[in-house]
């Protein structure tokens, strides 16, 4: 799965959809930080960091999402991490599943690359 893609939404609408999917769409999901900057010539970016407990991984995972419109269209990049225990960090696919929440939520709005 490609974790970078474009959508036909503006940045703020994209942020709202992702936040709703992670926070309101689960019991343990929460946004632990967000940061955004508007570029002087137009456009900008937002970085969202989420955390959620996954029982199959046995711990909390993070999801970092970067959304920007610096090229005149909205780009989304997401990556999950923090899963698993021990030296090998085996998480039963939980980090990938967490990152897939973004792609699944925005699938109806995906635009060509």
C-alpha positions as CSV (number, residue, x, y, z in Angstrom):
1,X,0.0,0.0,0.0
2,X,1.3,3.4,-0.9
3,X,1.1,5.7,2.2
4,X,1.4,8.9,0.1
5,X,-1.5,10.0,-2.1
6,X,-3.5,13.0,-3.2
7,X,-7.1,13.8,-2.3
8,X,-9.7,16.1,-3.8
9,X,-10.4,17.8,-0.5
10,X,-8.9,20.9,1.1
11,X,-6.4,20.5,4.0
12,X,-8.9,21.3,6.8
13,X,-11.6,19.0,5.5
14,X,-9.0,16.2,5.3
15,X,-7.8,16.9,8.9
16,X,-11.4,16.7,10.1
17,X,-12.2,13.4,8.3
18,X,-9.0,11.7,9.6
19,X,-9.5,13.0,13.2
20,X,-13.1,11.7,13.1
21,X,-12.0,8.3,11.9
22,X,-9.3,7.8,14.5
23,X,-10.8,9.5,17.5
24,X,-14.5,9.1,17.1
25,X,-14.1,5.8,15.2
26,X,-12.5,4.0,18.1
27,X,-12.5,3.7,21.9
28,X,-8.8,4.3,22.5
29,X,-7.8,6.6,19.7
30,X,-6.7,10.1,20.5
31,X,-4.9,13.0,18.8
32,X,-1.8,13.7,21.0
33,X,-0.5,16.6,19.0
34,X,-1.1,18.6,15.9
35,X,0.9,21.3,14.2
36,X,0.3,23.4,11.2
37,X,1.9,26.2,9.2
38,X,0.6,28.4,6.5
39,X,3.1,29.3,3.7
40,X,3.5,33.0,2.9
41,X,2.7,32.4,-0.8
42,X,-0.3,30.2,-0.1
43,X,-0.8,26.7,1.0
44,X,0.6,25.1,4.1
45,X,0.8,21.9,6.0
46,X,-0.6,20.1,9.1
47,X,1.1,17.3,11.0
48,X,-1.2,15.1,13.2
49,X,0.1,12.5,15.7
50,X,-2.4,10.0,17.0
51,X,-2.1,7.2,19.6
52,X,-4.3,4.2,20.0
53,X,-4.1,1.0,22.0
54,X,-4.1,-2.2,20.0
55,X,-4.8,-5.4,21.9
56,X,-3.2,-7.6,19.3
57,X,0.1,-5.6,19.6
58,X,-0.2,-5.5,23.3
59,X,0.6,-1.8,23.5
60,X,-0.1,1.7,22.2
61,X,0.7,2.6,18.6
62,X,1.3,5.9,17.0
63,X,0.1,7.2,13.7
64,X,1.7,10.3,12.1
65,X,-0.1,12.0,9.3
66,X,1.2,14.9,7.2
67,X,-1.2,16.8,5.0
68,X,0.0,19.6,2.7
69,X,-1.2,21.6,-0.3
70,X,2.2,23.1,-1.1
71,X,1.9,22.0,-4.8
72,X,-1.7,23.3,-5.3
73,X,-3.4,20.0,-4.4
74,X,-3.8,18.2,-1.1
75,X,-1.2,15.5,-0.4
76,X,-1.5,13.0,2.5
77,X,1.3,10.9,4.0
78,X,0.8,8.5,6.9
79,X,2.9,6.1,8.8
80,X,2.1,3.9,11.8
81,X,4.7,2.8,14.4
82,X,5.5,1.8,17.9
83,X,4.0,-1.7,17.6
84,X,5.3,-4.9,19.1
85,X,7.4,-6.0,21.9
86,X,11.0,-7.0,22.4
87,X,13.9,-7.0,20.0
88,X,12.0,-7.8,16.8
89,X,9.0,-5.4,17.3
90,X,6.5,-7.9,15.8
91,X,3.1,-6.3,16.1
92,X,0.8,-8.7,14.2
93,X,0.2,-6.1,11.5
94,X,-1.3,-3.5,13.9
95,X,0.8,-0.6,12.8
96,X,-0.1,-1.2,9.2
97,X,-3.7,-1.5,10.2
98,X,-3.6,1.8,12.0
99,X,-2.0,3.5,9.0
100,X,-4.7,2.0,6.8
101,X,-7.4,4.0,8.6
102,X,-6.2,7.1,6.8
103,X,-6.3,5.4,3.3
104,X,-9.6,3.7,3.9
105,X,-11.2,6.9,5.2
106,X,-10.0,9.0,2.3
107,X,-10.5,6.4,-0.4
108,X,-13.7,8.2,-1.8
109,X,-11.7,11.4,-2.3
110,X,-8.4,10.0,-3.7
111,X,-7.2,11.9,-6.8
112,X,-4.7,10.8,-9.4
113,X,-1.0,10.9,-8.5
